[in-house]
Amino acid sequence: MLEKLCKDSKVIKTGRVFPQDTNNHNTLFGGKLMRDIDDVASISAARHCRTECVTASTDSVDFLHPIRQTDSVCLESHVTWTGTSSMEVFVKVIAEDLLTADRRVAATSFLTFVALDETGRPTNVPKAIPESEEEVYLHDTAPERFKVRKEGRKQSKKLAKILSDLKPWENC
């Protein structure tokens, strides 16, 4: 089985916060940040497996500090852990006040991607090998997140079975 270093899947994207990116609190729209998180995470997943891949789940997005219009936003992502065909990708969001140089981790996120072969079926991925202290910590704590993810997916499937797929006006 192939192995790849976690750092080989690293993606860094930095941007500014513009007025059209903010909500009524003058902070970055959460949905815009979530889109950017999925964007960089998908590149990390593709770099790791070098095949097509799809987002299987956004496992968590934790908004820790508001991101303001005076901030730049730096998203750093990399594959932290792999299953057979799945990859856990971590995204760290760092906000930097461009006027004061104050930097803070503003959000963190974990997503799961599945690698696909030419026919669109799940395919094996290389094992992720951590090196830095941060990578080792994320890699070592991934099996517990995997268990939680698996249970959550089971609960989601159970819920989906009882949900109606009728049009709202037909559900009376």
C-alpha positions in Angstrom: 0.0 0.0 0.0 1.3 3.4 -0.9 2.0 6.0 1.8 2.0 9.8 1.5 3.1 12.5 4.0 0.3 14.6 5.4 2.2 17.7 4.4 2.1 16.6 0.7 -1.6 17.3 0.7 -1.3 20.8 2.3 -3.2 23.7 0.7 -3.0 27.3 1.8 -5.4 29.9 0.6 -5.4 33.5 1.9 -8.0 36.2 1.1 -9.4 39.4 2.3 -12.9 40.0 3.8 -14.8 42.4 1.6 -18.1 44.2 2.5 -20.1 41.8 0.3 -18.7 38.9 2.3 -20.1 40.1 5.6 -23.4 39.6 7.4 -25.5 42.1 9.5 -22.9 41.8 12.3 -20.2 43.0 10.0 -18.5 39.6 10.3 -17.7 37.0 7.6 -20.8 35.0 6.4 -20.5 31.5 7.9 -21.7 30.0 4.6 -18.9 31.8 2.6 -16.3 30.4 5.0 -17.9 26.9 4.7 -17.6 27.1 0.9 -14.0 28.1 1.2 -13.3 25.3 3.7 -14.8 22.7 1.3 -12.8 24.2 -1.6 -9.4 23.8 0.0 -10.3 20.5 1.6 -11.2 19.1 -1.8 -7.9 20.1 -3.2 -6.0 18.4 -0.3 -8.0 15.2 -0.8 -7.3 15.2 -4.6 -3.6 15.9 -3.9 -3.5 12.9 -1.5 -5.2 10.3 -3.7 -4.6 11.8 -7.2 -8.0 10.6 -8.3 -11.4 12.2 -8.4 -12.9 12.5 -5.0 -16.2 13.6 -3.5 -17.2 15.2 -0.2 -18.8 12.5 1.9 -19.5 14.7 4.9 -18.6 17.9 6.6 -18.1 16.4 10.0 -17.7 19.6 12.0 -17.2 23.3 11.5 -16.4 25.2 14.8 -16.6 29.0 14.6 -14.2 30.1 17.4 -13.8 33.8 16.8 -15.6 36.3 14.5 -13.8 37.2 11.3 -14.1 41.0 10.6 -13.7 43.1 7.5 -10.3 44.3 8.7 -9.1 40.7 8.7 -7.4 38.5 6.2 -8.4 34.8 6.3 -5.9 32.0 5.8 -7.2 28.5 5.4 -4.7 25.7 5.8 -5.8 22.1 5.0 -4.3 18.7 4.8 -5.2 15.0 4.9 -4.9 13.8 8.5 -5.9 10.2 8.3 -7.2 7.6 5.8 -9.4 4.6 5.8 -9.7 2.3 2.8 -11.2 4.7 0.3 -11.9 7.7 2.6 -9.8 10.6 3.8 -10.2 12.8 6.8 -9.2 16.4 5.9 -8.6 19.1 8.6 -8.9 22.8 7.9 -7.5 25.4 10.2 -8.8 29.0 9.6 -6.6 31.8 10.8 -7.8 35.3 10.9 -5.3 38.2 10.9 -6.2 41.7 11.7 -4.4 43.6 8.9 -4.2 46.8 11.0 -2.9 45.3 14.3 -1.2 42.0 13.1 -3.3 40.1 15.7 -3.6 36.5 14.6 -6.1 33.9 15.9 -7.4 30.5 15.0 -10.9 31.6 14.0 -12.4 28.2 13.0 -11.6 24.6 12.6 -13.2 21.9 10.5 -13.0 18.2 9.7 -14.4 16.8 6.4 -14.4 13.3 4.9 -13.8 12.7 1.2 -14.0 9.5 -0.7 -11.6 8.7 -3.6 -13.3 7.4 -6.8 -11.9 5.3 -9.7 -12.6 5.9 -13.4 -16.0 4.3 -13.0 -17.1 6.4 -10.1 -16.6 3.7 -7.5 -14.7 4.1 -4.2 -11.0 3.2 -4.6 -8.1 2.7 -2.2 -6.1 5.7 -1.0 -2.6 5.9 0.3 -2.0 5.8 4.0 -1.4 9.3 5.5 1.9 9.7 7.4 2.2 12.5 9.9 5.4 14.3 10.8 4.8 17.6 12.7 3.4 17.7 16.2 0.1 19.0 14.9 -0.1 16.3 12.2 0.7 13.6 14.7 -1.9 14.8 17.2 -4.6 15.0 14.5 -3.6 11.6 13.1 -3.6 9.9 16.5 -7.0 11.3 17.5 -8.7 10.5 14.1 -9.8 6.9 15.0 -12.1 8.4 17.7 -13.5 10.9 15.3 -14.0 8.1 12.8 -16.1 6.2 15.3 -18.3 9.3 16.1 -18.7 9.9 12.3 -19.7 6.3 11.7 -22.3 6.5 14.4 -23.6 9.8 13.2 -24.0 8.5 9.7 -25.9 5.5 11.1 -28.2 7.9 12.9 -28.7 10.0 9.8 -29.7 7.0 7.7 -32.1 6.0 10.4 -33.6 9.5 10.4 -33.8 9.6 6.6 -36.0 6.5 6.6 -38.7 8.3 8.6 -38.6 11.6 6.8 -41.2 12.4 4.2 -40.1 13.2 0.7 -43.5 14.6 -0.3 -43.9 18.2 -1.4 -44.8 20.2 1.7 -48.3 20.9 0.4 -48.9 17.2 -0.1 -47.9 16.4 3.5 -51.2 17.6 5.0 
